[in-house]
């Protein structure tokens, strides 16, 4: 009897298949309804835009050594443009820092066809749908967690996970705990800006405040602070 070998996807094919599955997800009725509602209401400045209004897939190549984990798409940002951190002020702040440190080819990201390319990094989210008040529920975060696990598995060169904000950090720790990547009988890793945590298994985690307007407008996170985070990430992945 002839035995058929299982089909193995190339890294690009597996990455693209995952992104297609993310964009097609309907697991969370509240989030899907909210995304569609926002796309109908719109913001006055974007009244002529056609909103994406679907779960937003990962951004960047599967060859990345750095993975950035954000919170969720913005209602009138990625939920409109279909690309993470694109078309909102958080993205403006983030991509300016990434460009200054060699992780992006340009400092701005306005729409999905503006030529932005990430360099040696990828971006994903703890949630892939825009949540009301930017607050996904624990159940909604748990529904998206398998996408994060598969994202990590599809990055063979991954050296470092950069978590933007405490929710992203807690989401990563929950996955690490599930996979038994956390050290036993040691104090729980805590979120702090610029904190770097290493573990017996799984990629190390670097923490940063999220580039939300709440943090950037108040000066809690400055351009220099975020650039330093990416310089730290660069030094780490080059030495790993």
Residue pairs with C-beta under 8 A, 6 or more apart in sequence:
9 17
11 62
11 63
11 154
11 156
12 62
14 62
14 154
15 58
15 61
15 62
15 154
18 57
18 58
18 147
18 150
18 151
18 154
19 57
19 58
20 57
21 147
22 55
22 56
22 57
22 58
22 128
22 147
23 54
23 55
23 56
23 57
24 54
24 55
25 55
25 128
25 129
25 147
26 32
27 143
27 144
28 129
28 139
28 140
28 143
30 132
30 137
30 140
31 127
31 129
31 130
31 131
31 136
31 140
32 129
34 75
34 129
34 130
34 131
34 132
35 53
35 54
35 55
35 75
35 79
35 129
35 130
36 53
38 51
38 53
38 75
38 76
38 79
38 130
39 51
39 52
39 53
39 79
39 80
42 49
42 51
42 76
43 76
46 76
46 80
49 80
51 79
51 80
52 78
52 79
52 80
52 81
52 82
53 79
54 82
54 129
55 128
55 129
56 73
56 78
56 79
56 82
56 83
56 84
56 125
56 128
56 129
57 128
58 84
58 122
58 123
58 124
58 151
59 83
59 84
59 85
59 118
59 122
59 123
59 124
60 118
60 121
60 122
60 123
61 118
61 122
62 122
62 154
62 155
62 156
63 120
63 156
63 157
64 118
64 120
64 121
64 122
64 155
64 157
64 158
65 120
65 121
65 157
65 158
65 159
65 160
65 237
65 240
66 103
66 120
66 121
66 122
66 158
66 159
66 160
66 162
66 233
66 237
67 121
67 122
67 123
67 124
67 151
67 152
67 155
67 158
67 160
67 161
67 162
67 203
68 121
68 122
68 123
68 124
68 162
68 164
69 124
69 125
69 126
69 148
69 161
69 162
69 163
69 164
69 168
69 171
69 172
70 84
70 85
70 123
70 124
70 125
70 126
70 164
70 165
70 168
70 210
71 125
71 126
71 127
71 134
71 136
71 164
71 165
71 167
71 168
71 210
72 125
72 126
72 127
72 128
72 129
72 130
72 131
72 134
72 136
73 79
73 84
73 125
73 127
73 128
73 129
73 130
74 85
74 87
74 88
74 90
74 91
74 130
74 134
75 130
76 87
76 88
77 85
77 86
77 87
77 88
77 90
77 91
78 84
78 85
78 86
78 87
78 88
78 91
78 130
79 129
79 130
80 87
81 87
81 110
81 111
81 112
82 112
83 109
83 111
83 112
83 116
84 91
84 123
84 124
84 125
85 91
85 94
85 95
85 109
85 123
86 109
86 110
86 111
86 112
86 114
86 116
87 109
87 110
87 111
89 213
89 216
90 210
90 211
90 212
90 213
90 216
91 109
91 211
92 108
92 109
93 211
93 216
93 221
93 223
93 226
94 164
94 211
94 226
95 104
95 106
95 107
95 108
95 109
95 116
96 107
96 108
96 223
97 211
97 223
97 226
97 227
97 229
97 230
98 104
98 118
98 121
98 230
99 105
99 106
99 107
100 107
100 227
100 230
101 227
101 230
101 231
101 233
101 234
102 119
102 234
103 118
103 119
103 120
103 121
103 230
103 233
103 234
104 116
104 117
104 118
104 119
105 115
105 116
105 117
105 118
105 119
106 114
106 115
106 116
106 117
108 114
108 116
109 116
120 237
122 151
122 155
124 147
124 148
124 151
125 144
126 136
126 141
126 144
126 148
126 167
126 168
126 171
127 136
127 140
127 141
127 144
128 144
128 147
129 136
129 140
131 137
131 140
134 212
136 144
136 167
141 167
141 171
145 171
145 174
145 175
145 178
148 171
148 172
148 175
149 175
149 178
149 179
152 158
152 161
152 175
152 202
152 203
158 203
159 203
159 204
159 236
159 237
159 240
160 203
160 204
160 205
160 206
160 233
160 236
160 237
160 240
161 172
161 203
161 204
161 205
161 206
162 205
162 206
162 207
162 208
162 229
162 233
163 169
163 171
163 172
163 191
163 205
163 206
163 207
163 208
164 208
164 209
164 210
164 211
165 208
165 209
165 210
165 212
166 191
168 210
169 191
169 205
169 207
170 191
172 205
173 182
173 188
173 189
173 205
176 182
176 199
176 202
179 201
179 202
180 201
181 199
181 200
181 201
181 202
182 189
182 199
182 200
183 199
183 200
189 195
189 197
189 205
191 207
192 207
193 207
193 208
193 209
193 221
193 225
194 206
194 207
194 208
194 225
194 228
194 229
194 232
195 206
195 207
196 204
196 205
196 206
196 207
196 232
196 236
197 204
197 205
197 206
197 207
198 204
199 205
204 236
206 229
206 232
206 233
206 236
208 221
208 226
208 229
209 215
209 220
209 221
209 225
210 221
211 221
211 226
214 220
215 221
216 222
